[in-house]
Every structure is written in C-alpha cells, then in structure tokens.
Amino acid sequence: MEFAFPWPVTQGEWLAWSSAAVTVLLGLMFLFAPRLSFKALRLQTTEAHPEAVAAARANMSGFYLGVGLCCILLAQPLLYMALGFSWLFTAFGRFVSILSDRGNTLYNWVFVLVDLALAALPLGFAFGFML
C-alpha cells in the first residue's frame, strides 16, 4: 500500500488545510515552547506547579497536533468537521467566560473572532459551502 500526501486542490480545501496548519503550528508551540505559549495566552505558571507546563505539552499540544495532523495527512471531510467543531467549541467556551467570568476584554473578543475564523474554514469545506 502506497501513501500519497493528499495535497489540497480546491480553494475550500486550501482554506480548511490552512486552519489545520495553524492548529499544528499552535500544537508545536505548546509542545516546544510552553512558557512562551502561556505568555501569549496571558497565563502564568509558578515554580511550585511544574504540572502546568506538562499540561501545555500534553493536553494542549496533543490535541492540536493530533487533530491538525490527521486533517493534513488524511484530508477527509469528517476530520475537517471535527477540527471545525473543536474550534467552534473553543470560541463558545471563551464566550461563556466573557459572560460569566468578567472576561469582557478586547483580548477575549479578538480571540473569539480568531477561534470563529479557524472554525469557519474547515466547517465551510466539510459542509460544502466552499468547494
């Protein structure tokens, strides 16, 4: 059995692939530079809790790399749908935080928009809105 890299062909596929590529890059950043990632997300770790850095390397990077690489390597619409819904629920979680955690800041609103954009690209392709 031969493995061929499924290179994107249509514009919709390229947009979905771009969302997956951003997801993989974020996963690599969480894996190899967790403290820098926390700084970018405005989170702070303490020396007393090194498990926070482990959470970035394991939970955060593992999910981003797993889903993003599966989308890039397999290029299946259902995988792009999973990626899109994951980003959509990320935006929903941030929106819930804005409403209930006094998180009504410009930073959160900008990242709601970024999360929604990263969700719209693969969902638009998976549901056939972008061909």
C-alpha positions, 0 to 999 in steps of 0.5 A: 500500500502506497501513501500519497500526501493528499495535497489540497486542490480546491480553494475550500480545501486550501482554506480548511488545510490552512486552519489545520496548519495553524492548529499544528503550528499552535500544537508545536508551540505548546509542545516546544515552547510552553512558557512562551505559549502561556505568555501569549495566552496571558497565563502564568505558571509558578515554580511550585506547579511544574504540572502546568507546563506538562499540561501545555505539552500534553493536553494542549499540544496533543490535541492540536497536533493530533487533530491538525495532523490527521486533517493534513495527512488524511484530508477527509471531510469528517476530520475537517468537521471535527477540527471545525467543531473543536474550534467552534467549541473553543470560541463558545467556551471563551464566550461563556467566560466573557459572560460569566467570568468578567472576561469582557476584554478586547483580548477575549473578543479578538480571540473569539473572532480568531477561534470563529475564523479557524472554525469557519474554514474547515466547517465551510469545506466539510459542509460544502459551502466552499468547494 
